[in-house]
């Protein structure tokens, strides 16, 4: 029997255990959002440190601080939803484009210079000219649509994660400015949540202090007072920034622990099993929003993996655990540019290496999350093969646990039977034929046979009975 990494009786049947708080779970998962925004690891955590100190200096109450805390940590929830659009419009690497754009000062002229300098750098002259002309003619609407997609998608995902309307609104209005020059609705003053403006200030402050130092961050924030940011928020930031130790903790190794200690939510706010499922499903939405070719991929892989596990006699707690691994198996794709993910032609060696690293990134992200640490090896190994020709570790046969074998079969079946940028979707019979052909070399024959049985039951209606 192939070994399993699942441990029954893990102490989480009534909840994930007394040590797991929502802040720690969300804070650890926020590192995935940092990757897709092209920010150094811990960006959202550092923004939360900044934002909470600003909120306290402003005299916010406990409830408002709790909403601010999660608004800042989750400000980038919708960031993957405009990645493909950025690549298509600007003919640019979405991750590098986002990272560079955020280091531009707040003026319109600087933003336009950046956009025109970065558009189509790797494209032919005629293609680049067409893109630039499109931006010149439709730039305002393009910008509005990109911000609207990002912010509304983020708010929707926050709702799925059970966060209150105040947090949803804080995320939805992240890119509005105090003077009405923001996006997508050009709201001004008190027309949008204070938490949104604090979160945006924290974002600017962290990006500039990491890129150019604390003095430049302070200068940039002050320059945007009365424009991007309400003057009272800037004043609170300057007071917070003058407190001894503020910058040292911000850039020190203990910042994550210190941010978790700032969590203003009640101590009894624990994450139970159902809530953990909702959070995993919500982050699967973040992952699948990255590319139009992966829409609903994680949920379909979860369906197939669960189907295989059921056919193989897994218990319901075991299947639930595996479903979380399936939902989050591709979280590392947030670190890969859509120029690579959506490329219609053959990948070059560097692009292929970036693709091969996504499963490694998945494991590293999930290892940070106490509640998902035990599924990290499953997610990290879903491209391994029995013959050792898989990646990223090149594991061989008994080195690959049973759950990973199941996930691999589910993932490959969905990849074959769904549309991809380089080919049309395959008929189910053809996809199964490929799995059969490589059974015993790439795929576990037992898992393939269980998938086939499950599909028969599904199409016959037995699975729904």
Secondary structure, DSSP 4 states (H G I P E B T S, - for coil): -------SS-S-TTSS-TT-BHHHHHHHHHHHHHHHTTPPTTHHHHHHHHHHHHHHHTT--HHHHHHHHHHHHTTTTTGGGGHHHHHHHH-S-HHHHHHHHTTS-S-HHHHHHHHHHHTTTTS-HHHHHHHHHHHHHHHHHHHHHHHHHHHHHHHHHHHHTT--HHHHHHHHTTT--TTS--SSS---GGGS-HHHHHHHHHHHHHHHHHHH-HHHHHHHHHHTBTTTB-HHHHHHHHHHHTSTTHHHHHTSTTHHHHHHHT--S-TT-B--HHHHHHHHHHHHHHHHTT-GGGTTHHHHHHHHHHHHHHHTT--HHHHHHHHHHHHHTTGGGGGS-HHHHT-SS---HHHHHHHHTHHHHHHHHHHT-GGGGGGHHHHHTTT--TBS--SSS--BGGGS-HHHHHHHHHHHHHHHHS-BTTBPPPPHHHHHHHHHHTBTTTB-HHHHHHHHHHHHHHHHTTTT-
